[in-house]
Amino acid sequence: MKIRSFRPLLSGAAAMALVLAAPADAQFGGIVYDPSNYAQNVLTAARALSQINNQITQIQNQAQSLINQARNLASLPTSILAPIQRDIDRTRQLIQQAQQVAYNVSDIDRVFNQRYPAGSLSGTSSADLVANAQARWHDALAAYQDTLRTSATVAGNLDDTRAHVGTLVDASQSSTGALQAAQAGNQLIALETRQLADLTTMLAAQARSASIAAARAAADEAQGREQARRFSRAGSPYVAQSVSLFRD
């Protein structure tokens, strides 16, 4: 509600006080009229009205300040934190569902001690050598599949990212206060965090498949040397013989 200013009234009162300031006395019906006293009273009333007008202006400024503070404290009506958390949980499930060789130090040590031995293979039976080679092949195949699944999930998040960015930018541009703008910025940071999580998961999956493939190649090479050694020591060595293709 707009409050009228008392300045026109103050100006009129001041003008009347100046007109009546002439030092003349009059008597009306036994009442002595003192113009100077009347003018002093008018000036006193004018000062009082001026103070009231100033107080009203201060109240209006305080009310506007409270309105601005209320706008700054208003929460952002838009939130994408739940979808972001859902995407992060989906990516985390991919890590937990890793096949053959899990993302776990103790499991990696156990698998490598069994199927990727670094020592001599002389004490390993031929059946175990074949079984370990087959298991290593499954390890590599499963790692490639996990990498492809991770890539598909990360690529599927791109559409959600585009929609979330548009929503947050619109909310930030239409924000009415500092809190709403800050909350929109915080949600954009959360979206970037999810993108970093996707990137980290993708790099981890690629590094895992590449490491398993390299370990498999090294183990297969060691196994090949062992099998060649056993073959060369089994039975009589090969002796070349002359062969006649045509008879005289």
Secondary structure, 3 states (H helix, E strand, C coil): CCCCCCHHHHHHHHHHHHHCCCCCCEEECCEEECHHHHHHHHHHHHHHHHHHHHHHHHHHHHHHHHHHHHHHHCCCCCCCHHHHHHHHHHHHHHHHCCCCCCCCHHHHHHHHHHHCCCCCCCCCCHHHHHHHHHHHHHHHHHHHHHHHHHHHHHHHHHHHHHHHHHHHHHHHHCCCCHHHHHHHHHHHHHHHHHHHHHHHHHHHHHHHHHHHHHHHHHHHHHHHHHHHHHHHHCCCCCCCCCCCCCCC
